[in-house]
């Protein structure tokens, strides 16, 4: 679920400034960045994929906003075998109730996802890397582009590659959202209320692909690596 960070930033600005004035050794533990091991799933590097994504052949009839109330600046672009966009990452915690994702940790929490697990239960956002696509509209219809629930996605951020699946749908005018697990894997703060990344995230959705079952991340990685290699060859 989408949210604006403005209110939080305003309320916590003074506290952050005060913490910044302290020496590093005096910083509260909660404010210290935990070390993050660079993620590289599969054998295709972020640089190899990004080299093929420099130009955008726009597929969408218009552009999307990255947050409610912001200008629409993000187009959906097309390549052979895939669609992609470059945006921010807001954190989606919807789906199964877990210690990380629930009504207490996420004010916008919903206990369901557009695409369920193979057993019919909602996806587990704290465990499964998944991406949210905009609901179909006059701007763009993901289904008509060969994108479906469980479709394989490569997420590129900070020279890292993580594979995920299409797991949920969101507002029809906003783009750039992924699950708690997807954010955490890339070293992005996964807090559904205050985390996320403001920019620098590229989402590559492979057409007519599907992890089986949708909740099997290892299968998404295996299929994603093969699809990424094919993508390099065809573009």
ROVOKE-660578 format. One record per residue: residue in three letters; x, y, z of N, C-alpha, C in turn. Coordinates in pm, 1 decimal, always signed. Example, Ala and Ser with C-alpha at 12.3 -4.5 7.8 and 13.67 -1.06 7.14 Angstrom:
2
{ALA,{+1319.0,-569.0,+780.0},{+1230.0,-450.0,+780.0},{+1320.0,-330.0,+780.0}}
{SER,{+1285.0,-225.0,+708.0},{+1367.0,-106.0,+714.0},{+1290.0,+3.0,+787.0}}
This chain:
235
{UNK,{+84.9,-119.5,+0.0},{+0.0,+0.0,+0.0},{+88.3,+124.3,+0.0}}
{UNK,{+50.0,+222.8,-79.3},{+128.6,+345.5,-91.3},{+111.0,+437.5,+26.6}}
{UNK,{+214.9,+511.9,+56.1},{+203.9,+614.4,+158.0},{+303.2,+726.7,+130.5}}
{UNK,{+278.6,+843.5,+190.5},{+369.6,+956.6,+174.9},{+461.8,+964.0,+294.3}}
{UNK,{+588.7,+995.3,+270.9},{+687.0,+1004.3,+378.5},{+694.6,+1144.1,+437.7}}
{UNK,{+618.3,+1239.4,+383.0},{+634.4,+1378.7,+423.6},{+603.0,+1398.5,+570.9}}
{UNK,{+493.1,+1342.3,+618.1},{+453.5,+1363.6,+756.8},{+557.6,+1307.9,+852.4}}
{UNK,{+606.8,+1189.5,+820.2},{+708.6,+1129.0,+907.3},{+835.0,+1213.1,+908.1}}
{UNK,{+877.2,+1258.0,+789.7},{+1000.5,+1335.0,+779.9},{+990.9,+1463.6,+859.3}}
{UNK,{+871.7,+1528.2,+853.3},{+852.9,+1652.9,+925.5},{+857.6,+1629.0,+1075.7}}
{UNK,{+788.4,+1523.7,+1120.7},{+779.6,+1496.9,+1264.0},{+913.2,+1456.6,+1322.6}}
{UNK,{+994.3,+1386.8,+1245.1},{+1118.5,+1334.0,+1300.1},{+1241.4,+1416.3,+1264.4}}
{UNK,{+1224.2,+1527.4,+1190.8},{+1337.9,+1605.1,+1144.5},{+1428.0,+1652.0,+1257.0}}
{UNK,{+1367.0,+1703.8,+1363.8},{+1448.6,+1754.9,+1474.8},{+1528.8,+1643.4,+1539.4}}
{UNK,{+1464.6,+1526.7,+1555.5},{+1534.3,+1415.0,+1618.7},{+1651.5,+1369.0,+1533.5}}
{UNK,{+1633.0,+1366.7,+1403.5},{+1740.2,+1324.0,+1314.8},{+1856.4,+1421.6,+1316.6}}
{UNK,{+1826.2,+1550.4,+1320.8},{+1931.7,+1650.3,+1325.9},{+2010.7,+1637.8,+1455.7}}
{UNK,{+1940.9,+1611.3,+1563.1},{+2008.8,+1596.9,+1690.8},{+2100.4,+1476.1,+1690.1}}
{UNK,{+2052.2,+1365.9,+1632.9},{+2134.3,+1244.3,+1626.7},{+2256.0,+1265.1,+1539.4}}
{UNK,{+2239.9,+1341.4,+1430.6},{+2350.8,+1364.3,+1338.3},{+2463.2,+1442.6,+1405.3}}
{UNK,{+2430.3,+1520.0,+1507.7},{+2531.5,+1600.4,+1575.0},{+2619.1,+1518.0,+1667.0}}
{UNK,{+2577.1,+1394.2,+1698.3},{+2654.6,+1309.7,+1787.2},{+2768.1,+1241.6,+1712.7}}
{UNK,{+2876.8,+1210.0,+1780.0},{+2982.2,+1129.7,+1717.1},{+2926.5,+993.9,+1679.1}}
{UNK,{+2990.1,+928.2,+1583.6},{+2940.2,+799.3,+1536.0},{+2927.4,+699.7,+1649.2}}
{UNK,{+3024.3,+702.0,+1741.8},{+3021.1,+605.4,+1851.1},{+2909.1,+632.9,+1949.4}}
{UNK,{+2854.5,+757.0,+1944.2},{+2748.4,+792.7,+2037.2},{+2609.8,+778.9,+1976.3}}
{UNK,{+2604.1,+746.0,+1847.5},{+2475.6,+731.7,+1781.1},{+2396.6,+618.0,+1843.8}}
{UNK,{+2265.2,+634.4,+1865.6},{+2184.3,+523.2,+1914.3},{+2194.6,+406.2,+1818.4}}
{UNK,{+2191.9,+285.5,+1871.7},{+2209.4,+166.0,+1788.4},{+2108.0,+160.2,+1676.6}}
{UNK,{+1985.1,+205.5,+1700.9},{+1879.8,+197.6,+1599.6},{+1909.6,+283.5,+1478.1}}
{UNK,{+1998.1,+382.3,+1493.5},{+2026.6,+474.0,+1383.5},{+2153.8,+437.2,+1307.5}}
{UNK,{+2224.3,+335.5,+1351.9},{+2344.0,+293.9,+1280.8},{+2307.1,+199.3,+1169.0}}
{UNK,{+2364.8,+220.4,+1052.7},{+2336.2,+133.6,+939.0},{+2403.1,-1.9,+959.5}}
{UNK,{+2324.3,-108.0,+949.0},{+2379.6,-242.0,+963.1},{+2456.9,-277.3,+836.8}}
{UNK,{+2566.0,-352.8,+849.9},{+2641.8,-392.0,+730.9},{+2555.7,-476.7,+639.1}}
{UNK,{+2572.3,-457.7,+509.8},{+2491.2,-530.2,+411.8},{+2582.3,-593.2,+307.3}}
{UNK,{+2572.3,-723.6,+294.0},{+2649.7,-793.4,+192.2},{+2582.8,-774.0,+56.9}}
{UNK,{+2659.3,-731.2,-42.8},{+2604.2,-706.9,-176.1},{+2535.8,-832.9,-228.7}}
{UNK,{+2418.8,-814.1,-287.5},{+2339.5,-925.7,-337.9},{+2360.1,-942.2,-487.4}}
{UNK,{+2387.4,-1063.9,-530.2},{+2398.3,-1095.3,-672.2},{+2336.4,-1232.7,-694.4}}
{UNK,{+2210.1,-1232.3,-734.0},{+2142.8,-1357.8,-763.8},{+2159.0,-1387.9,-912.3}}
{UNK,{+2194.9,-1509.8,-945.6},{+2218.5,-1544.8,-1084.3},{+2355.1,-1499.9,-1130.1}}
{UNK,{+2380.7,-1519.5,-1258.2},{+2513.7,-1492.2,-1313.3},{+2521.7,-1365.0,-1397.8}}
{UNK,{+2409.3,-1299.8,-1421.6},{+2407.1,-1176.7,-1501.9},{+2418.6,-1056.7,-1409.1}}
{UNK,{+2513.7,-969.8,-1436.0},{+2538.9,-856.3,-1346.5},{+2443.1,-740.8,-1370.1}}
{UNK,{+2437.3,-652.3,-1271.9},{+2355.7,-531.3,-1284.0},{+2403.5,-447.6,-1401.8}}
{UNK,{+2535.2,-435.2,-1419.0},{+2590.5,-354.1,-1527.3},{+2549.9,-409.3,-1664.0}}
{UNK,{+2549.7,-541.5,-1677.8},{+2510.3,-602.1,-1805.5},{+2364.9,-571.3,-1839.0}}
{UNK,{+2278.2,-581.6,-1740.2},{+2136.8,-552.9,-1763.6},{+2113.3,-404.7,-1790.9}}
{UNK,{+2173.5,-319.4,-1709.6},{+2152.8,-175.3,-1725.3},{+2203.0,-123.8,-1859.7}}
{UNK,{+2306.2,-189.1,-1913.9},{+2359.1,-148.2,-2044.2},{+2254.2,-163.3,-2154.7}}
{UNK,{+2160.2,-252.7,-2133.2},{+2054.4,-276.7,-2231.6},{+1930.2,-191.5,-2205.1}}
{UNK,{+1933.4,-113.7,-2097.9},{+1814.8,-38.6,-2056.5},{+1835.9,+112.8,-2061.6}}
{UNK,{+1931.2,+155.6,-2142.4},{+1961.8,+298.6,-2149.2},{+1853.8,+377.3,-2221.8}}
{UNK,{+1792.4,+315.0,-2321.0},{+1690.1,+382.9,-2400.5},{+1552.6,+326.7,-2368.7}}
{UNK,{+1452.0,+413.1,-2374.9},{+1314.6,+373.2,-2344.1},{+1225.1,+385.9,-2466.1}}
{UNK,{+1170.8,+274.2,-2509.3},{+1061.1,+275.5,-2605.6},{+933.7,+267.6,-2523.5}}
{UNK,{+864.4,+380.0,-2511.7},{+752.8,+387.9,-2417.5},{+634.1,+303.9,-2463.6}}
{UNK,{+587.6,+216.8,-2372.9},{+469.9,+135.2,-2398.9},{+344.4,+195.7,-2338.1}}
{UNK,{+358.6,+260.2,-2225.2},{+242.6,+316.6,-2156.4},{+189.7,+439.2,-2230.5}}
{UNK,{+60.0,+461.0,-2219.7},{-2.8,+575.5,-2285.2},{+29.3,+706.6,-2214.8}}
{UNK,{+72.4,+696.5,-2093.1},{+114.0,+813.3,-2016.4},{+224.2,+773.1,-1922.1}}
{UNK,{+242.9,+850.1,-1815.7},{+346.9,+820.0,-1718.1},{+285.7,+807.5,-1578.9}}
{UNK,{+362.3,+746.8,-1489.7},{+317.5,+722.7,-1353.3},{+389.2,+813.8,-1254.9}}
{UNK,{+323.2,+837.0,-1141.0},{+386.2,+903.9,-1027.6},{+451.5,+798.0,-940.8}}
{UNK,{+553.0,+837.0,-865.1},{+614.8,+742.8,-771.7},{+547.0,+746.7,-635.3}}
{UNK,{+476.3,+854.7,-606.4},{+400.7,+866.8,-481.4},{+278.1,+952.9,-507.1}}
{UNK,{+179.7,+939.7,-420.9},{+57.2,+1017.7,-436.3},{+88.1,+1166.8,-429.0}}
{UNK,{+38.2,+1241.5,-527.5},{+56.7,+1386.2,-527.2},{+183.3,+1435.4,-592.4}}
{UNK,{+268.0,+1344.0,-643.1},{+391.3,+1385.0,-710.5},{+370.7,+1382.4,-862.0}}
{UNK,{+453.2,+1453.8,-938.0},{+436.4,+1457.4,-1083.7},{+451.7,+1318.7,-1146.2}}
{UNK,{+380.4,+1299.3,-1256.1},{+389.5,+1172.6,-1329.7},{+510.0,+1179.2,-1422.8}}
{UNK,{+615.0,+1105.5,-1390.2},{+741.5,+1114.9,-1465.0},{+795.1,+980.2,-1511.9}}
{UNK,{+729.9,+870.5,-1472.1},{+786.5,+737.4,-1498.1},{+707.1,+663.6,-1606.4}}
{UNK,{+769.2,+638.3,-1722.3},{+702.1,+560.0,-1826.2},{+731.6,+411.4,-1809.2}}
{UNK,{+642.3,+328.6,-1863.1},{+672.7,+186.2,-1877.4},{+735.0,+169.0,-2015.4}}
{UNK,{+851.8,+106.5,-2018.1},{+929.2,+93.7,-2141.0},{+930.6,-51.3,-2188.7}}
{UNK,{+949.3,-68.9,-2319.2},{+949.5,-202.2,-2375.5},{+1082.0,-242.7,-2437.3}}
{UNK,{+1116.9,-368.5,-2422.5},{+1232.0,-430.7,-2486.3},{+1188.9,-567.8,-2535.7}}
{UNK,{+1272.6,-632.1,-2615.1},{+1242.3,-768.2,-2657.3},{+1235.7,-859.0,-2535.0}}
{UNK,{+1119.9,-916.9,-2512.7},{+1103.4,-1012.2,-2404.8},{+1078.4,-955.3,-2267.1}}
{UNK,{+1069.2,-822.9,-2254.2},{+1052.8,-764.9,-2120.9},{+995.2,-624.1,-2127.7}}
{UNK,{+944.0,-579.1,-2013.9},{+909.5,-438.3,-1994.2},{+989.1,-392.0,-1872.9}}
{UNK,{+1012.2,-262.1,-1862.8},{+1088.0,-213.4,-1747.1},{+1049.9,-70.8,-1713.8}}
{UNK,{+1080.3,-34.1,-1590.3},{+1067.9,+105.6,-1547.5},{+1172.8,+134.6,-1441.2}}
{UNK,{+1203.9,+262.3,-1429.1},{+1302.1,+308.5,-1331.6},{+1230.6,+404.0,-1237.1}}
{UNK,{+1230.8,+368.9,-1108.1},{+1151.1,+445.2,-1012.4},{+1213.6,+439.9,-873.7}}
{UNK,{+1129.8,+459.5,-773.2},{+1170.3,+445.8,-634.3},{+1130.9,+306.6,-585.7}}
{UNK,{+1141.8,+281.4,-457.7},{+1084.5,+160.3,-399.4},{+1013.9,+195.1,-269.9}}
{UNK,{+882.1,+183.1,-271.6},{+805.2,+186.3,-148.7},{+788.3,+42.1,-103.0}}
{UNK,{+770.8,+22.3,+26.4},{+768.3,-111.9,+83.0},{+625.0,-159.8,+102.7}}
{UNK,{+592.9,-273.2,+40.2},{+461.6,-336.1,+53.8},{+472.1,-447.7,+157.3}}
{UNK,{+389.5,-441.1,+259.6},{+388.9,-542.9,+364.7},{+258.6,-622.8,+364.4}}
{UNK,{+179.4,-609.8,+259.8},{+50.4,-677.8,+254.4},{+67.5,-828.2,+240.8}}
{UNK,{-36.4,-901.6,+283.1},{-34.6,-1046.8,+272.2},{-47.9,-1112.4,+408.2}}
{UNK,{+25.3,-1219.3,+428.3},{+17.9,-1292.4,+554.5},{+62.0,-1205.5,+672.4}}
{UNK,{-1.6,-1226.4,+785.3},{+35.4,-1154.4,+907.3},{+160.5,-1218.1,+966.3}}
{UNK,{+264.8,-1139.2,+982.2},{+391.4,-1185.9,+1038.9},{+439.3,-1084.5,+1141.5}}
{UNK,{+550.0,-1116.8,+1207.4},{+606.2,-1023.0,+1304.6},{+646.6,-892.5,+1237.6}}
{UNK,{+691.0,-900.2,+1111.3},{+736.3,-781.1,+1038.9},{+620.9,-706.3,+973.1}}
{UNK,{+518.5,-777.7,+933.4},{+408.8,-719.4,+855.4},{+274.6,-746.7,+921.3}}
{UNK,{+218.7,-642.4,+979.5},{+88.6,-654.0,+1045.6},{+32.0,-514.6,+1066.3}}
{UNK,{-85.6,-505.4,+1123.4},{-151.2,-375.8,+1139.9},{-77.9,-284.0,+1236.4}}
{UNK,{+5.4,-339.5,+1322.8},{+81.8,-256.8,+1416.2},{+206.9,-198.1,+1350.9}}
{UNK,{+271.5,-275.5,+1263.9},{+394.1,-227.0,+1199.3},{+364.8,-144.7,+1074.8}}
{UNK,{+247.9,-164.3,+1014.7},{+212.8,-99.0,+888.8},{+71.2,-43.0,+897.6}}
{UNK,{+56.8,+89.7,+909.3},{-76.6,+150.3,+920.8},{-166.5,+123.8,+799.9}}
{UNK,{-105.6,+85.3,+686.6},{-183.2,+62.4,+564.1},{-194.8,-87.1,+532.8}}
{UNK,{-167.9,-170.4,+631.5},{-163.0,-315.4,+610.7},{-295.6,-372.4,+561.1}}
{UNK,{-284.1,-461.6,+462.9},{-398.6,-538.8,+414.5},{-359.0,-686.0,+415.9}}
{UNK,{-445.9,-771.9,+466.4},{-411.0,-912.8,+483.8},{-440.0,-996.2,+359.4}}
{UNK,{-409.8,-940.8,+243.1},{-432.8,-1012.6,+118.4},{-338.0,-959.5,+11.9}}
{UNK,{-314.9,-1040.3,-90.3},{-239.1,-997.1,-207.8},{-317.6,-1036.8,-332.0}}
{UNK,{-296.0,-965.9,-440.1},{-371.7,-991.3,-563.4},{-350.0,-1133.1,-614.6}}
{UNK,{-229.5,-1184.2,-592.9},{-196.0,-1318.7,-641.5},{-157.9,-1405.5,-521.1}}
{UNK,{-228.4,-1515.6,-498.3},{-204.3,-1599.5,-381.2},{-96.4,-1704.0,-403.6}}
{UNK,{-57.8,-1767.7,-294.3},{+30.8,-1882.2,-300.0},{-42.1,-2000.6,-364.2}}
{UNK,{+31.0,-2107.8,-387.4},{-28.4,-2226.9,-447.8},{-132.3,-2291.9,-357.2}}
{UNK,{-124.8,-2264.4,-224.3},{-223.2,-2320.0,-131.8},{-340.4,-2226.3,-107.3}}
{UNK,{-345.8,-2115.2,-181.6},{-456.0,-2021.6,-169.6},{-436.3,-1911.7,-67.7}}
{UNK,{-333.3,-1922.2,+15.7},{-306.1,-1818.4,+114.3},{-241.7,-1697.2,+47.5}}
{UNK,{-254.0,-1578.9,+108.7},{-184.4,-1461.4,+54.9},{-33.8,-1483.6,+58.4}}
{UNK,{+39.5,-1405.1,-17.9},{+185.0,-1412.9,-15.7},{+239.2,-1362.5,+117.9}}
{UNK,{+360.9,-1401.9,+148.6},{+427.9,-1360.0,+271.5},{+530.6,-1252.7,+235.3}}
{UNK,{+495.2,-1126.5,+256.3},{+581.9,-1015.3,+215.3},{+713.5,-1013.5,+290.9}}
{UNK,{+715.0,-1066.1,+413.0},{+837.7,-1066.7,+493.1},{+935.6,-1172.3,+445.7}}
{UNK,{+887.2,-1270.1,+371.4},{+970.8,-1382.3,+328.3},{+998.3,-1382.7,+178.8}}
{UNK,{+900.1,-1343.1,+98.9},{+909.2,-1356.7,-47.1},{+935.9,-1222.6,-115.4}}
{UNK,{+1042.2,-1211.4,-193.3},{+1060.9,-1091.7,-275.7},{+955.5,-1087.2,-386.6}}
{UNK,{+872.4,-986.3,-381.8},{+774.6,-968.0,-489.1},{+760.6,-820.1,-524.1}}
{UNK,{+708.0,-796.0,-644.7},{+692.0,-660.5,-696.6},{+543.6,-630.3,-713.4}}
{UNK,{+508.3,-504.8,-693.0},{+371.0,-457.9,-711.3},{+361.0,-387.9,-846.2}}
{UNK,{+261.7,-426.3,-926.0},{+239.9,-359.4,-1054.7},{+116.3,-271.3,-1044.5}}
{UNK,{+111.0,-160.8,-1119.4},{-8.7,-76.3,-1116.9},{-129.1,-152.6,-1170.9}}
{UNK,{-243.7,-134.2,-1108.7},{-366.4,-193.5,-1160.5},{-393.5,-143.0,-1301.9}}
{UNK,{-459.4,-224.9,-1381.6},{-486.4,-189.3,-1521.2},{-565.4,-59.5,-1530.5}}
{UNK,{-524.8,+24.0,-1625.8},{-592.8,+152.4,-1647.5},{-566.8,+196.9,-1790.4}}
{UNK,{-614.3,+316.7,-1821.4},{-588.2,+372.5,-1953.4},{-442.0,+405.4,-1975.7}}
{UNK,{-365.6,+413.2,-1868.3},{-221.9,+439.7,-1881.9},{-151.0,+315.1,-1935.6}}
{UNK,{-183.3,+199.9,-1873.2},{-116.4,+75.7,-1912.7},{-188.4,-42.1,-1850.3}}
{UNK,{-193.6,-152.8,-1924.0},{-252.3,-276.7,-1872.7},{-143.7,-383.5,-1872.7}}
{UNK,{-98.7,-421.3,-1755.4},{+12.7,-516.0,-1746.3},{-19.2,-649.2,-1813.8}}
{UNK,{-145.8,-690.4,-1808.9},{-182.8,-819.4,-1867.2},{-166.6,-819.5,-2018.7}}
{UNK,{-199.6,-709.1,-2081.7},{-188.5,-701.3,-2227.8},{-43.1,-699.5,-2272.9}}
{UNK,{+48.4,-675.8,-2178.4},{+191.2,-674.4,-2210.8},{+256.7,-809.2,-2181.9}}
{UNK,{+177.0,-910.3,-2146.9},{+233.1,-1041.7,-2119.8},{+285.2,-1058.4,-1979.0}}
{UNK,{+240.2,-971.3,-1888.0},{+282.6,-978.9,-1748.7},{+168.1,-1037.7,-1666.6}}
{UNK,{+200.2,-1132.6,-1579.6},{+95.5,-1197.6,-1500.0},{+145.5,-1226.6,-1359.4}}
{UNK,{+53.4,-1265.0,-1272.0},{+90.2,-1301.1,-1136.2},{+190.5,-1414.7,-1135.8}}
{UNK,{+296.8,-1399.2,-1057.1},{+402.8,-1498.8,-1054.9},{+508.2,-1476.7,-1160.4}}
{UNK,{+487.0,-1376.8,-1247.5},{+586.2,-1346.1,-1349.3},{+720.0,-1309.7,-1286.3}}
{UNK,{+827.8,-1344.2,-1353.1},{+962.1,-1324.4,-1298.0},{+1010.8,-1181.2,-1323.5}}
{UNK,{+1071.6,-1122.6,-1221.5},{+1119.2,-984.5,-1226.4},{+1264.7,-978.7,-1180.4}}
{UNK,{+1345.2,-899.6,-1248.5},{+1479.3,-867.2,-1199.9},{+1473.6,-726.0,-1142.5}}
{UNK,{+1512.0,-711.7,-1016.6},{+1519.2,-580.2,-953.3},{+1666.5,-542.2,-942.9}}
{UNK,{+1698.9,-424.3,-993.0},{+1838.0,-378.7,-994.1},{+1849.9,-254.9,-906.4}}
{UNK,{+1942.6,-259.8,-810.9},{+1961.7,-146.1,-721.5},{+2103.7,-148.3,-665.8}}
{UNK,{+2172.6,-37.2,-674.1},{+2305.2,-22.5,-614.1},{+2399.6,-134.1,-660.4}}
{UNK,{+2399.6,-158.0,-792.0},{+2485.4,-260.7,-853.6},{+2453.3,-403.0,-807.5}}
{UNK,{+2332.2,-424.9,-762.1},{+2287.7,-556.1,-718.5},{+2172.9,-605.1,-807.8}}
{UNK,{+2159.5,-736.0,-817.0},{+2048.7,-797.5,-889.7},{+1976.0,-893.1,-797.0}}
{UNK,{+1846.3,-873.3,-785.1},{+1761.9,-962.3,-706.2},{+1644.0,-1005.2,-793.2}}
{UNK,{+1612.2,-1133.6,-788.0},{+1496.5,-1181.5,-863.3},{+1374.9,-1189.3,-771.9}}
{UNK,{+1260.2,-1159.3,-829.1},{+1135.3,-1155.1,-754.7},{+1023.8,-1201.7,-847.5}}
{UNK,{+901.7,-1196.2,-796.7},{+784.8,-1229.5,-878.4},{+685.4,-1114.8,-873.1}}
{UNK,{+595.9,-1110.3,-969.8},{+483.4,-1016.9,-964.7},{+386.4,-1073.1,-860.8}}
{UNK,{+367.9,-1000.4,-750.4},{+290.2,-1055.7,-640.7},{+167.2,-979.7,-599.9}}
{UNK,{+156.1,-853.4,-640.5},{+42.8,-773.0,-596.2},{+17.7,-661.4,-696.5}}
{UNK,{-98.5,-600.9,-686.5},{-131.1,-484.7,-768.6},{-154.8,-365.1,-677.5}}
{UNK,{-130.1,-247.0,-731.2},{-144.4,-126.0,-651.7},{-228.4,-21.1,-722.9}}
{UNK,{-221.6,+104.1,-676.7},{-296.4,+212.5,-739.7},{-265.2,+222.7,-888.9}}
{UNK,{-362.9,+265.3,-967.6},{-344.8,+263.2,-1113.6},{-270.2,+383.6,-1169.4}}
{UNK,{-225.5,+473.4,-1082.7},{-149.6,+588.5,-1131.2},{-12.0,+600.4,-1064.6}}
{UNK,{+25.4,+498.5,-984.6},{+149.5,+504.2,-908.1},{+231.9,+378.2,-935.0}}
{UNK,{+363.8,+394.8,-938.0},{+453.0,+282.7,-970.0},{+576.0,+287.0,-878.7}}
{UNK,{+638.9,+169.6,-858.7},{+761.3,+163.6,-780.0},{+739.6,+111.6,-639.9}}
{UNK,{+710.2,-18.9,-629.1},{+681.3,-75.9,-498.0},{+717.6,-224.4,-498.5}}
{UNK,{+770.7,-272.0,-386.4},{+807.6,-412.8,-373.4},{+794.2,-455.1,-228.4}}
{UNK,{+801.3,-584.6,-205.1},{+775.5,-639.7,-72.5},{+887.2,-610.3,+28.0}}
{UNK,{+852.9,-630.3,+153.4},{+948.3,-617.8,+264.2},{+1073.7,-699.5,+235.7}}
{UNK,{+1054.6,-824.5,+194.0},{+1168.4,-913.2,+168.2},{+1254.0,-863.6,+52.6}}
{UNK,{+1190.3,-809.2,-51.1},{+1265.2,-756.9,-165.2},{+1353.5,-640.5,-122.5}}
{UNK,{+1297.5,-549.6,-43.7},{+1374.6,-435.0,+4.8},{+1490.4,-480.2,+93.1}}
{UNK,{+1462.3,-568.2,+186.4},{+1565.2,-614.1,+279.6},{+1680.2,-681.6,+206.0}}
{UNK,{+1648.7,-762.6,+105.1},{+1752.6,-832.7,+31.0},{+1848.5,-739.4,-39.8}}
{UNK,{+1800.2,-621.4,-77.1},{+1882.6,-524.1,-148.5},{+1948.0,-422.5,-56.2}}
{UNK,{+1931.6,-441.1,+73.8},{+1991.7,-347.4,+168.9},{+1913.4,-218.6,+183.8}}
{UNK,{+1788.7,-218.9,+140.8},{+1699.7,-103.5,+156.0},{+1622.7,-120.3,+286.6}}
{UNK,{+1605.5,-12.0,+361.2},{+1528.8,-18.3,+485.7},{+1389.4,-74.5,+454.3}}
{UNK,{+1352.8,-191.8,+511.3},{+1225.6,-253.9,+476.9},{+1107.4,-208.7,+561.4}}
{UNK,{+1128.3,-113.9,+649.7},{+1018.2,-66.9,+734.2},{+904.3,-16.7,+645.4}}
{UNK,{+784.3,-75.1,+657.1},{+675.4,-37.7,+566.3},{+625.2,+104.8,+584.3}}
{UNK,{+654.1,+163.8,+700.4},{+606.9,+299.9,+726.7},{+711.7,+404.6,+694.6}}
{UNK,{+838.2,+375.8,+722.9},{+942.3,+477.6,+710.4},{+1056.4,+439.8,+617.0}}
{UNK,{+1055.8,+318.6,+562.4},{+1167.3,+272.2,+480.8},{+1149.7,+298.5,+332.3}}
{UNK,{+1219.0,+217.8,+251.7},{+1213.0,+233.0,+106.8},{+1332.2,+308.9,+51.8}}
{UNK,{+1332.3,+327.5,-79.1},{+1437.5,+402.1,-148.9},{+1372.8,+510.2,-233.9}}
{UNK,{+1429.3,+629.2,-231.8},{+1370.1,+742.3,-303.2},{+1386.1,+732.3,-454.7}}
{UNK,{+1489.3,+661.3,-501.4},{+1515.2,+652.9,-645.3},{+1617.0,+542.1,-670.1}}
{UNK,{+1653.1,+525.3,-798.5},{+1762.3,+435.4,-832.2},{+1727.6,+288.8,-843.0}}
{UNK,{+1598.3,+256.8,-850.3},{+1556.7,+116.5,-859.2},{+1502.5,+89.8,-999.8}}
{UNK,{+1553.1,-15.3,-1063.2},{+1507.0,-55.0,-1196.2},{+1437.2,-190.3,-1185.8}}
{UNK,{+1319.1,-198.0,-1245.0},{+1239.3,-320.6,-1242.5},{+1229.1,-374.0,-1385.0}}
{UNK,{+1274.8,-497.2,-1406.9},{+1267.0,-560.7,-1538.3},{+1173.4,-680.6,-1526.8}}
{UNK,{+1058.5,-673.2,-1593.4},{+957.7,-778.5,-1586.5},{+962.7,-859.1,-1716.0}}
{UNK,{+990.7,-987.2,-1703.1},{+1003.4,-1072.5,-1820.8},{+865.3,-1120.4,-1866.6}}
{UNK,{+837.7,-1099.4,-1993.9},{+706.9,-1133.2,-2049.5},{+683.3,-1284.2,-2050.3}}
{UNK,{+557.5,-1320.0,-2027.9},{+512.4,-1459.4,-2038.8},{+597.2,-1555.9,-1957.1}}
{UNK,{+642.5,-1509.9,-1841.5},{+720.9,-1594.4,-1751.0},{+639.1,-1621.3,-1625.8}}
{UNK,{+677.9,-1723.5,-1551.4},{+606.6,-1753.2,-1426.7},{+687.8,-1849.0,-1340.7}}
{UNK,{+712.0,-1808.7,-1217.5},{+775.4,-1897.8,-1121.0},{+672.7,-2001.5,-1076.8}}
{UNK,{+717.7,-2122.7,-1050.3},{+625.6,-2229.7,-1012.6},{+680.5,-2309.8,-895.1}}
{UNK,{+607.4,-2302.8,-780.1},{+493.6,-2215.6,-754.1},{+539.1,-2072.1,-728.5}}
{UNK,{+444.8,-1982.2,-721.6},{+476.8,-1840.4,-708.7},{+562.6,-1811.7,-585.5}}
{UNK,{+544.8,-1889.4,-478.3},{+616.7,-1863.1,-353.4},{+756.0,-1925.5,-349.1}}
{UNK,{+796.3,-1992.4,-455.4},{+927.7,-2057.4,-459.8},{+1032.0,-1959.4,-513.2}}
{UNK,{+1103.0,-1894.0,-422.5},{+1200.1,-1793.5,-464.2},{+1315.2,-1854.6,-541.9}}
{UNK,{+1356.7,-1974.5,-504.0},{+1466.6,-2040.5,-574.9},{+1431.2,-2063.5,-720.8}}
{UNK,{+1306.3,-2095.3,-747.2},{+1262.3,-2115.3,-885.1},{+1265.3,-1983.1,-961.5}}
{UNK,{+1224.9,-1874.2,-895.2},{+1229.5,-1742.4,-959.0},{+1372.2,-1704.2,-995.0}}
{UNK,{+1466.8,-1737.8,-906.5},{+1607.3,-1706.2,-933.1},{+1657.3,-1787.3,-1052.3}}
{UNK,{+1628.4,-1915.5,-1053.8},{+1672.8,-2002.2,-1163.1},{+1616.1,-1957.5,-1297.2}}
{UNK,{+1485.1,-1935.3,-1299.7},{+1421.4,-1890.5,-1423.6},{+1469.0,-1750.4,-1460.9}}
{UNK,{+1485.8,-1665.6,-1360.8},{+1529.6,-1529.4,-1386.1},{+1667.2,-1523.5,-1449.3}}
{UNK,{+1758.4,-1606.9,-1402.2},{+1892.8,-1608.0,-1458.3},{+1889.7,-1648.4,-1605.3}}
{UNK,{+1810.6,-1750.7,-1637.0},{+1798.6,-1794.8,-1776.1},{+1734.2,-1686.5,-1862.1}}
{UNK,{+1632.2,-1621.6,-1808.6},{+1564.3,-1515.5,-1883.6},{+1654.4,-1394.1,-1902.7}}
{UNK,{+1735.9,-1362.9,-1802.7},{+1828.2,-1249.9,-1814.0},{+1931.6,-1275.2,-1922.2}}
{UNK,{+1983.2,-1397.7,-1928.3},{+2079.6,-1432.4,-2033.1},{+2015.1,-1419.6,-2170.8}}
{UNK,{+1892.5,-1466.7,-2182.9},{+1820.4,-1456.2,-2309.7},{+1796.3,-1309.8,-2346.1}}
{UNK,{+1764.4,-1229.8,-2244.4},{+1738.9,-1087.0,-2264.4},{+1864.1,-1017.4,-2321.3}}
{UNK,{+1980.8,-1052.1,-2267.9},{+2104.6,-993.3,-2318.4},{+2128.8,-1030.1,-2464.2}}
{UNK,{+2094.9,-1150.5,-2499.3},{+2116.6,-1197.3,-2636.6},{+2022.1,-1131.4,-2736.4}}
{UNK,{+1901.7,-1098.0,-2690.7},{+1797.3,-1050.2,-2782.2},{+1788.0,-897.3,-2787.7}}
{UNK,{+1865.7,-828.8,-2707.2},{+1857.0,-682.1,-2704.8},{+1994.2,-617.8,-2724.7}}
